[in-house]
């Protein structure tokens, strides 16, 4: 009777270990890379992902808000209620990220420019794009959103009081903004 061939060793555990090592290495690299480059990368990503949505920098928005000769934009905070409760830009109006666009349009003044923001810019850019597709042209997305605004030490409100921190939104947000800008949610 012929000998049975020697079974080949299974390679998947070694490949799995290599893949896990690579992913762990990338994860550690990203963990330390994000605080330094993450917000700028997020800004570039939003411009790439939503090329039709005009952006406004935090500096330009602050100058616009301070200019009494220009009509102030309506600020729409496109975050969850718990994020808005921690802090928001002064005089901002809260709007849920999944708000029906046509219903929202019916509540907005047609002649007033809109500046939308969220934590880093994705949710607000998405809503801004929908508003533009619905025919609203004077819509801008705040570049870097509230994370950039807070990092620059610009004014924030919490109800009727002044705030100095923002809700980090998720684990990624905790790496995008410095610890001193993050609300303690424990």
C-alpha positions as CSV (number, residue, x, y, z in Angstrom):
1,X,0.0,0.0,0.0
2,X,1.4,3.4,-0.9
3,X,2.3,5.8,1.8
4,X,0.0,8.7,2.3
5,X,1.6,12.0,1.5
6,X,2.7,14.1,4.4
7,X,0.1,16.7,5.1
8,X,1.3,20.2,4.2
9,X,1.5,22.6,7.1
10,X,-1.3,25.1,7.4
11,X,-0.1,28.5,6.5
12,X,-3.0,30.6,7.7
13,X,-1.9,31.1,11.3
14,X,1.4,32.7,10.1
15,X,-0.3,34.8,7.5
16,X,-2.9,35.9,10.0
17,X,-0.1,36.8,12.5
18,X,1.6,38.9,9.8
19,X,-1.7,40.6,8.8
20,X,-2.5,41.3,12.5
21,X,1.0,42.7,13.0
22,X,0.7,45.0,10.0
23,X,-2.7,46.2,11.1
24,X,-1.5,46.7,14.6
25,X,1.5,48.7,13.3
26,X,-0.7,50.8,11.1
27,X,-3.1,51.3,14.0
28,X,-0.3,52.5,16.3
29,X,1.1,54.7,13.5
30,X,-2.3,56.3,12.9
31,X,-2.9,56.7,16.6
32,X,0.2,58.9,16.9
33,X,-0.2,60.5,13.4
34,X,-3.8,61.7,13.8
35,X,-3.2,64.5,16.4
36,X,-0.6,66.2,14.1
37,X,-2.1,65.7,10.6
38,X,-5.6,64.3,11.0
39,X,-7.6,67.6,10.9
40,X,-5.8,68.9,7.9
41,X,-6.3,65.5,6.2
42,X,-10.0,65.6,7.1
43,X,-10.2,69.1,5.5
44,X,-8.6,67.8,2.3
45,X,-10.9,64.8,2.3
46,X,-14.0,66.9,2.6
47,X,-13.0,69.1,-0.4
48,X,-12.3,65.9,-2.4
49,X,-15.5,64.1,-1.3
50,X,-17.8,67.1,-1.8
51,X,-16.2,69.2,-4.6
52,X,-19.4,71.1,-5.4
53,X,-19.8,72.4,-1.8
54,X,-18.0,75.7,-1.2
55,X,-16.0,75.9,2.0
56,X,-15.3,78.8,4.3
57,X,-12.3,78.9,6.6
58,X,-12.7,79.6,10.3
59,X,-10.8,82.9,9.8
60,X,-13.0,84.0,7.0
61,X,-16.2,83.1,9.0
62,X,-14.9,84.9,12.1
63,X,-14.3,88.0,10.0
64,X,-17.7,87.7,8.4
65,X,-19.4,87.5,11.7
66,X,-17.6,90.5,13.0
67,X,-18.4,92.6,9.9
68,X,-21.5,94.6,10.7
69,X,-21.8,95.8,7.1
70,X,-22.5,92.3,5.8
71,X,-25.5,90.2,6.4
72,X,-24.5,87.6,9.0
73,X,-24.9,84.0,7.8
74,X,-27.3,81.6,9.5
75,X,-25.1,79.0,11.3
76,X,-26.5,75.5,11.2
77,X,-25.0,73.0,13.6
78,X,-25.4,69.6,12.0
79,X,-24.6,67.4,15.0
80,X,-26.4,65.2,17.5
81,X,-28.3,66.9,20.4
82,X,-25.7,65.7,22.9
83,X,-22.9,67.3,20.9
84,X,-24.8,70.6,20.5
85,X,-25.5,70.6,24.3
86,X,-21.8,70.5,25.1
87,X,-21.0,73.6,23.0
88,X,-21.8,75.3,19.7
89,X,-20.9,78.4,17.8
90,X,-22.6,81.5,19.1
91,X,-26.1,82.0,17.6
92,X,-26.0,78.6,15.9
93,X,-29.2,76.8,15.1
94,X,-29.3,73.0,15.7
95,X,-30.2,70.7,12.9
96,X,-30.0,66.9,13.0
97,X,-27.7,65.3,10.4
98,X,-30.6,63.3,8.9
99,X,-33.0,66.2,8.6
100,X,-35.3,66.1,5.5
101,X,-33.9,68.7,3.2
102,X,-37.2,70.0,1.8
103,X,-38.6,70.3,5.4
104,X,-35.4,72.2,6.4
105,X,-35.6,74.5,3.4
106,X,-39.1,75.5,4.3
107,X,-37.8,76.8,7.7
108,X,-34.8,78.7,6.4
109,X,-34.8,82.3,5.1
110,X,-34.2,82.2,1.4
111,X,-32.0,85.4,1.2
112,X,-29.7,84.6,4.1
113,X,-26.4,82.7,3.4
114,X,-26.0,79.4,5.3
115,X,-22.8,78.1,7.0
116,X,-23.0,74.5,8.1
117,X,-20.7,72.8,10.5
118,X,-20.5,69.5,12.5
119,X,-17.5,68.0,14.3
120,X,-15.0,67.6,11.5
121,X,-17.0,68.5,8.5
122,X,-18.5,65.4,6.9
123,X,-22.1,65.5,8.1
124,X,-22.4,69.2,7.4
125,X,-20.8,68.8,3.9
126,X,-23.3,66.1,3.2
127,X,-26.2,68.2,4.2
128,X,-24.8,71.2,2.3
129,X,-24.5,69.2,-0.8
130,X,-28.2,68.1,-0.5
131,X,-29.2,71.7,0.1
132,X,-27.4,72.7,-3.1
133,X,-28.9,69.9,-5.1
134,X,-32.3,71.2,-3.9
135,X,-31.6,74.6,-5.4
136,X,-30.0,76.6,-2.5
137,X,-26.8,78.2,-3.7
138,X,-25.6,80.4,-0.8
139,X,-24.5,77.4,1.3
140,X,-21.0,76.9,2.7
141,X,-19.3,74.2,4.8
142,X,-17.1,75.4,7.6
143,X,-13.7,73.9,6.9
144,X,-12.4,71.9,9.9
145,X,-15.8,72.5,11.5
146,X,-16.1,73.0,15.2
147,X,-12.9,71.1,15.9
148,X,-10.9,73.7,14.0
149,X,-12.9,76.5,15.6
150,X,-12.3,75.2,19.1
151,X,-8.6,74.5,18.5
152,X,-8.1,78.1,17.4
153,X,-9.7,79.3,20.7
154,X,-12.7,81.0,19.0
155,X,-15.9,81.6,21.0
156,X,-18.2,78.8,21.8
157,X,-21.5,78.7,23.8
158,X,-23.1,76.2,26.1
159,X,-26.7,77.4,26.4
160,X,-26.3,81.1,27.5
161,X,-22.8,80.6,29.0
162,X,-19.4,80.5,27.4
163,X,-17.8,77.1,26.7
164,X,-14.2,76.2,25.9
165,X,-14.5,72.5,24.9
166,X,-16.4,70.5,22.3
167,X,-17.9,67.0,22.2
168,X,-15.3,64.7,20.5
169,X,-18.1,62.8,18.7
170,X,-16.2,59.4,18.6
171,X,-12.8,57.8,19.2
172,X,-11.4,59.5,16.0
173,X,-12.4,62.9,17.3
174,X,-10.5,62.3,20.5
175,X,-7.4,62.0,18.3
176,X,-8.2,64.9,16.0
177,X,-8.5,67.6,18.7
178,X,-6.2,68.3,21.7
179,X,-7.3,67.0,25.0
180,X,-7.8,70.5,26.4
181,X,-10.4,71.1,23.7
182,X,-12.4,68.0,24.5
183,X,-15.3,67.8,26.9
184,X,-15.0,65.3,29.7
185,X,-17.9,62.9,29.0
186,X,-17.4,60.5,31.9
